[in-house]
Amino acid sequence: MDTNFWVIQAFNGISYGALLFLLASGLSLIFGVMRIVNLAHGSFFLLGGYVALTVIWTTGSWLLALPAAALAVAVVGLLMERVFLRPLGFDPLRQVLLSVGFAYLFQQAALDIWGGDNLDIVPPGILKESAVVGGFYFPIYRIFMIGMALAVGLVLWLAMEKTRMGAMVRATVDDSEMARGVGINTSRVSMFIFALGAFLAGLGGFIGGAFLGVYPGLDFAILPIAFAVVIIGGMGSLTGAAVGSLLVGLADNFGKALFPEISYFTLYAPMVLILALKPTGLFGRE
Amino acid sequence: MSMDGRRKLLIVTAALLAVLLATPHSGSYIIVLVTHALIFAILAMSLDILLGFTGLPSLGQAAYLGMGAYLTAILASKFQFGLDWTFWLVVVMGMAIGAATAAIFGLFAVHAGGVYFLMITLALGMCVWGLAYRWNSLTGGDNGIVLPPRPAFGIELADDVTFFYLVFSFFVAALALLYILVRSPFGRSLVGIRENELRMRILGYNTWLHKYIAFIIAGGFGGLAGVLWAHAHGLVSPEDVVLATSVDALLMVVLGGPGTLVGGAIGAGIVVFLREYLSTLVPWWQYVLGGVYVLTILYLPGGLLSLPERIRQWRAHPAGAAEAKPMQSASH
């Protein structure tokens, strides 16, 4: 295990963490605002990848697929929240099962529309190459993923800290009853956050399509990892989602490389410990 | 026992007799299907102890099934243990490993409430899945473990009908034991905790200990289901402990009717039918499965077993029919 191993694994871990951030930041906000365990979040990710593929096939434009995928999935999330989740009221168990029902419906629909093959989103020219820095090869696409996560994280942070809507979201995360009491329309906030979460997951699905592929089963494969990020970082906290993504991305890469036999255990056991000791996560608020 | 209780007991006994008498004369595929349904019914009833009676919605019940199943598979394939009369020892060991796992997991999970209990049981279930998936030298990784032919100890379990009788007996025994449990003072305390934990605590009950013991018992019966599942399926793989299995178990209970025990069994029958039979008939069966989830949550808050009660209420007061109680307990 030379320097090369550590540098490459660290880089891979960080870039995987960047992808996880796109997926998990939305899940974290949804969890923080609505206290919903949304098991359809992996489906949003998968749908993002599939919609992007369709856009690329029909228009030939990779760049256009980016907003199209994210917006299409945001609309799906918006409808799901308004039509089904909102009337349900607060009941964690029923919300979970409803979201699973939708995950299965989405899975079947994806299978019918896009088939069962493993597909791949091919990025345009320059992104397929590698940058050589100090003798190390860094795939540019992974650098692009880190850049996207940084950009999205910055925009989200500004939106949460500097806008009126962001303040309303933060108030709802801290104490939704009090937020309602001071006149915040928490129903509107929930709708906005759920759609935003779906938007980010769709974006993640598009970005991840070139990296993980797009295939049936990806939804339930990526979902628990996103939950690990949310739990370790803390629900409803952007800083938490960022740190959690980085930790999980690195733990996943080094775990698989160093002790493959227990590598998933080393991912989920910390999740259990944090839930047991500090249920609000490393960065969640009390 | 009230008149109502006696009538329910009569209906359940009649239904069980019907299953017992009709199944062996059905097609070979139906026999396998019913056997699988009965095994998942044991898992669903174990979960009902938590969800229906104690109010703890566990998202990781497949973990205990997995522990029992992997124990059975490893002992059978690596040590040829449990393939003669020692099968009965494996049954005991399977329940013990399920209970022991729950005893460890419970230390982390039981004190958590509401949505945190969901999350922590999900994480615990993923721990077991992660080990099953990656610990190649022990679990065979993604491929899983193929079991040798079923045990024989005077009677040959390799025969599907004989195996059905065995699983049926285990199901009836589990139902009877759990029924006695929920009607015991301990079971009544669990319902009290479900209804109002704070009040129970003020009355002097150690509610944590009650929930912890319920968690362990549920784990033990989950382990039993695992032992039977390993031999029924002949293959144990990470597929058995994925999140979807745990979620399916929850659906079984909610679909049948939480807090009724037999509701979980009915739900298990429906879900196994959809997953194993309908999936061979039509390619779009997941629409049905997803639809059952969504419709159950939206329109059947008390599960199928609450339907007679709701219909009675609707007849008596057509206007107030929608206000049926979400949790119908059989122990009333």
Boltz contact constraints between the chains, C-beta under 6 A:
constraints:
  - contact:
      token1: [A, 35]
      token2: [B, 115]
      max_distance: 6.0
  - contact:
      token1: [A, 37]
      token2: [B, 118]
      max_distance: 6.0
  - contact:
      token1: [A, 92]
      token2: [B, 114]
      max_distance: 6.0
  - contact:
      token1: [A, 92]
      token2: [B, 115]
      max_distance: 6.0
  - contact:
      token1: [A, 92]
      token2: [B, 118]
      max_distance: 6.0
  - contact:
      token1: [A, 93]
      token2: [B, 57]
      max_distance: 6.0
  - contact:
      token1: [A, 94]
      token2: [B, 297]
      max_distance: 6.0
  - contact:
      token1: [A, 97]
      token2: [B, 293]
      max_distance: 6.0
  - contact:
      token1: [A, 97]
      token2: [B, 297]
      max_distance: 6.0
  - contact:
      token1: [A, 98]
      token2: [B, 297]
      max_distance: 6.0
  - contact:
      token1: [A, 100]
      token2: [B, 247]
      max_distance: 6.0
  - contact:
      token1: [A, 100]
      token2: [B, 293]
      max_distance: 6.0
  - contact:
      token1: [A, 101]
      token2: [B, 290]
      max_distance: 6.0
  - contact:
      token1: [A, 101]
      token2: [B, 293]
      max_distance: 6.0
  - contact:
      token1: [A, 101]
      token2: [B, 294]
      max_distance: 6.0
  - contact:
      token1: [A, 104]
      token2: [B, 286]
      max_distance: 6.0
  - contact:
      token1: [A, 104]
      token2: [B, 289]
      max_distance: 6.0
  - contact:
      token1: [A, 104]
      token2: [B, 290]
      max_distance: 6.0
  - contact:
      token1: [A, 105]
      token2: [B, 290]
      max_distance: 6.0
  - contact:
      token1: [A, 107]
      token2: [B, 286]
      max_distance: 6.0
  - contact:
      token1: [A, 108]
      token2: [B, 286]
      max_distance: 6.0
  - contact:
      token1: [A, 108]
      token2: [B, 287]
      max_distance: 6.0
  - contact:
      token1: [A, 224]
      token2: [B, 126]
      max_distance: 6.0
  - contact:
      token1: [A, 261]
      token2: [B, 134]
      max_distance: 6.0
  - contact:
      token1: [A, 261]
      token2: [B, 135]
      max_distance: 6.0
  - contact:
      token1: [A, 263]
      token2: [B, 134]
      max_distance: 6.0
  - contact:
      token1: [A, 264]
      token2: [B, 130]
      max_distance: 6.0
  - contact:
      token1: [A, 264]
      token2: [B, 134]
      max_distance: 6.0
  - contact:
      token1: [A, 265]
      token2: [B, 127]
      max_distance: 6.0
  - contact:
      token1: [A, 265]
      token2: [B, 130]
      max_distance: 6.0
  - contact:
      token1: [A, 265]
      token2: [B, 131]
      max_distance: 6.0
  - contact:
      token1: [A, 268]
      token2: [B, 123]
      max_distance: 6.0
  - contact:
      token1: [A, 268]
      token2: [B, 126]
      max_distance: 6.0
  - contact:
      token1: [A, 268]
      token2: [B, 127]
      max_distance: 6.0
  - contact:
      token1: [A, 268]
      token2: [B, 130]
      max_distance: 6.0
  - contact:
      token1: [A, 269]
      token2: [B, 127]
      max_distance: 6.0
  - contact:
      token1: [A, 271]
      token2: [B, 123]
      max_distance: 6.0
  - contact:
      token1: [A, 272]
      token2: [B, 108]
      max_distance: 6.0
  - contact:
      token1: [A, 272]
      token2: [B, 123]
      max_distance: 6.0
  - contact:
      token1: [A, 272]
      token2: [B, 124]
      max_distance: 6.0
  - contact:
      token1: [A, 275]
      token2: [B, 119]
      max_distance: 6.0
  - contact:
      token1: [A, 275]
      token2: [B, 120]
      max_distance: 6.0
  - contact:
      token1: [A, 276]
      token2: [B, 108]
      max_distance: 6.0
  - contact:
      token1: [A, 279]
      token2: [B, 116]
      max_distance: 6.0
